[in-house]
Amino acid sequence: MDEAAEIEYQHGILCQVGLPRKKTEGRVFERNFKNASIRVKAGELWDGGKWVEQPIPYGPKPRLALIHINGEAIRTQNPQIEIGRSCADFLRRIGLPDQDGRTYGLFKKQMMALAATELSLGFTTHNEAVTINARPIKEFRAWISNSDHQTSLWPGELTLSRDYFDSLLAHAVPLDPRAIGALSHSALALDVYAFFARRLHELEKAVRVPFVSFKEQFGQEYANDKDFKKEFLSTMKQVLAVYPDAKIKQVTGGLLLSPSHPPIKTATKGRRIATEEPKPISATPTASSLTERTTEQFRGICPRLDIYACQSDFDTWLTGKEQPKDYQKAFIGFAKKWGMGKL
């Protein structure tokens, strides 16, 4: 297998300013940070009989979908991508289970939302303000379901717009697919990982970044600074677990970032330097997978809190202790106290 096939990619600007992480009201979303900005406008798709409004893509699934699209475009050096055949391969490559087609179904919906999206990228370089206005996906071809009970489209193939494709070739950031799979549960974790994958190897010396800057970049959805800091630090543990070369240290009021190797060391664009056989990695190395029943129980106990932040704290708490016979039951017991701030 070609070593380059192991690498996934994100657009450099989307490593700095990401898509919405939660469902967004309205049909337009904007996010700005320093010299970069994105503007996302929801669109419509023709289903063979009528135009169907698509939502603004949000959460981890559209990030995974876009990373997959970018990766296929970079690997083939072709803006035309066969989604139907490559999508299942991508999900398997990053280690996402597809129970009863549910994962693929959610992935498909976000692929359709992306296909209809108008995305504007803005950035400042030297003395120029650059704007790229384009639908990332110029053409979307999908099979129409023959089922009387299912009217949704099934992704077939798509073609990236020339503007987006050319910009991607110039600004693609390589990512480790094992890390993408380990962080696939969290939009914030995917964004933080992509940002550090782009930023750390560009540093010439160590820099201290205050938490307020990370809040400005990643925490627009958080009204409370304390809540964001707790979530961000929990996310950082997961990111550092899958990006061990990242030289990041918590200091008073922020993080100290030092020059680091990128997660993918490339000899030439699109090809990984030959190293030992890659081994699976996990954002929570000692954690068991949470079952659907456990997830539902947690949401009943802590409806507004992040289950993965709780699991990260639970696994840290378990370090050095005897492992529970029933991980799921022990986790729920921990979550009851965790949610009330008693831990």
N, C-alpha and C positions, 0 to 999 in steps of 0.2 A: 504493500500500500504506500502511496506517495506520502511522505512526511508532511507535506503542505496541507494534506487533507485533514490533519488533526487540528489545524488552527482555525479559530473563529475570529470575527472582526466586528468592531463598532466604529462608526464615524467619529472622528476626533472631536467635533463640536458637541455631539451627543454624549461624549465622555465628560464634558464640562457642564452642560445643561441638559437635563433629561426630560423625557416625556412625563405626563402626569402620573403620579403614583397612586392616586385615588380617583374615583369617579368624579368627573367634572361637570358642573351645571353649565348649560349654554353650549354653543357650537364652536367657540374659539378659546384657545388656551395659549398663554404666553409665559415664558420663564426667561429671566435675565440673570446673568452673573458676570460681573466685570466686563470683559471685552467680547462676550459671546451672548447670543440670544436665539431662542427658537419661538416660532409662532405656528401653532397647529390649528387647522380648521377642519372640522368634520365634513364629510362628503356623502355621496350617494352612490349606489351600485345598481345596475340594471339586472334584474333577476330573470329576464326572459319575458316578463309580462308587465312589469312596472318598476319604477325607481324606488329603491328602499334606502331610507336614511340609515347611515352607519354612525355609531357613537365615536367620540374622541377616544382613541386607544389609551388605556391606562393600566397600571399594574405591571407585574413581571412578564405576563404572556406576550404583549407587543414588543417588549425588549428582546425576548427570546426569538420572536418571529423576525425582527429586524436584524438581529445578530446572525440568524440563519441565512436570511436573504443576502446580507453583506458578504458572508463567508462564501456562499455559492458564487456570487458575482466576482469576488477576488480570485477564487480558485480556478474558475473557468475563464476569467477575463472576458466575460460576456454578460451584457445587461439582461439577457433573456434567461429565465430560470424556470425549470420544471419543478413546481411545488409538490404536486401529488406524489411523485416518486421520492423526492429528496426529503420531504418533511418528516416522514416516519424514521428515516435514517438518522436525521438530526436529533430527534427525540431519543433514539436509542443511544446515539453517540454521547450525549450529555447525561445519560443515565436516568431519564424521566420515565417512570412507569406509565403505562397507558391502560388503566383499568376500565374495561368495558367501553373503550373509545372515548372516555371522558376527557382525558388530557388532550387528545388530538382534537376533540370537539371544541374545547376552549381555545386551543391554539388556532384553530381554523377561524373562529369568530374574530379574533384579533388580527389575523392575516387579512380578513376582509375589511376590517376597519382601517388598517394601514393602506390597503389598496385604494380606498376612497379618500384618504387624508391628503390635504394640501399642507405642505411643510415648508416654511421659510426659515432659512438659516442666516443669521447675521453675525459678523465678527469684524473686529478692528485689527488691522495689521499695519504697523508703521504709521503712516499718515493717511491711510485709506480705510473707509468704512465700506465693507463688502456685504452685499445682500444676494442670496441665492433663493429665488422663488421657483418652486417646482413641486409637482406631485412626485414623491420618490418613485411611485409606481405609475408608469405611463399607460400601460395596458394590462388588463386583468382578464384572463380567460378561465372560466369555471364550468364544470359539468353541472347541469340542472338535475336535481334529484328526481328520480322516477317515482318515489314514494308519495302516496296521497297524504301522508301524515308529516312529511318533511319538505318544506319549500325552500330551505336554505341552499345556497350554492356550495359546491364542493370544489376547493381550489385545484386548478389544473396547472396553469403556467402564468407567469407575469413577466413584464418587461420594465426595467427601471428607466426612468427618464434620463436622457443624456446628461443633463445638468447635474443630477444627483450622482449618477454613475461616475462621471469625471471627477466630481468633488470627492467621492469615496475613494477612488484610486489614489488621489493626492493626499488624503487625510485619514486613511484607515489605520486603526490601532489594533494590533494582534492580541487576542485573548486566549487563555487556556480553556478548552471545552470542558475539562474536568471541573474547573473552578465555576464555570457557568452552570453546570449541572448541580453542583453543591449549593449554589446560591440562588437557584431557580425559584425558590419560594418567596423571595423578597425583592421588590423593585428597588428599595433603598440599598440593599446589599449589592445588587447588580450595578447600580449607579456608582457607589463608592469604589467598588473593585475596578470598574472601567476608568474612573477618574485617576486612581493611583497607578493603574497600568500605563496611562498616558503621561502622568506628571512626574513620577519619581525618577525615571531615568533621564529626564531633561534637566534635573537640578544640577547645579555646579557646586553648591555648598548646602549645608543644612539650613533649614528655615523653620521658624516657629510660626505656626498658624493658630490663631485663637479660635475657640469654639464658636464665637460669634460669626466668624467667616464661614465656617462649615454650616452654621444655621442659615446664613444667607444663601448658601449654595444648595443645600440639601433639605432644609427644614421649612420651606414655605408652607407646607401642610400642617405644621405644628404651631399652635398659638402660644404654647408655654415653652420657654427656653429650657426649663428643667426636664420636661418630658422629652424634648428633642435630644438633650445631652445623654440621658439614660438610654434612649433608643440607639443613638449614634454609637456610643461606646460598646453596646452589646453587638451592634452590627460590625464594628471594627474587629471584635474577637473572631467573628466568622470570616471576615475578609483576610485577616492575617493568617488564619488557619489554612487558607487555600493559596495564599501568596506569601510564602515563607521568606522570600528574598526581600520583601518590603521592609525597609529600615524606618520604622515608625515607633516613636516613644511618647507616651503620655507625660506631659509636663504641666506645671501649674497653669491653668487657664486655657490649655489647648494641647496641640500635638507638635512634636518636633519631627520634621520630615528630613531625611537624609538621602543623598544620591543612592539609587538602588538599581539592580539589574531589572529589566522588564520581565514580566511573567513568561513571555515567549522570547527566547534569544534567537534572532534571525541573522543568517549569513547574507542572504539576499532577500528582497521583498517577497513575501509569500512562501518562503521555505525555511523550515526550522533547522537549526544546527543539530546534527546527529548527536544524540545523547543516549543514556540508558533507556530501556523500555519504560514508558510512562506508567505510573501506578495510580490507581484510583485515589482521589482525595475527598475529604469531607469538611464542610464548614463546622461540623460538630463531631469530631473524631470518635468520641466515646458514646455518642448518642444512639439510641434506637429510633427507628422511624415511629412517628406518632400515628396511631390508627385513626380512621375516620370517626369512630365512636369517641375516642379520647379528645379529638379536636372539637367535636360537638359539645362534649362536657365542659371543656375549657371555655368555649364561647358563652355557655350558660353561666359560668362562674365569673369570668372576666370579659364581658362583651366588647369592651373598648380597648383592650390591651393586646399586645403582640405576642402570640403564642410562641414564636421562635425566640423572642427575647427571654421569655420565661424558661424555655427549654435550655437556652444557653446558660442561664443562671443556675438551673437545676443540675446540669451536667458539671458545672464548676463546683457546686455544692457537694456533688457526689465524689469529687476527686479525693482519693485517699481513703474513702469509706468502702465498706462492703457493698457490692452491687445488689440492688433489690431483686427479689425473685420475680416480681411483677412490675416491670418498668412503667407501664401505663398507669397502674393504680398508684404507684409511688409518685408519679409526676402530678397526678390530679391532687393528691394530698398536699404536695408542695405548692401547687398553684393556688390553692385556697388561702394559704398564708401569704404567699407572694403578692396576690392581688390586693390584700388588705394592708400591705406594707409592713408585715410583721417579720420579714426576713431581711 
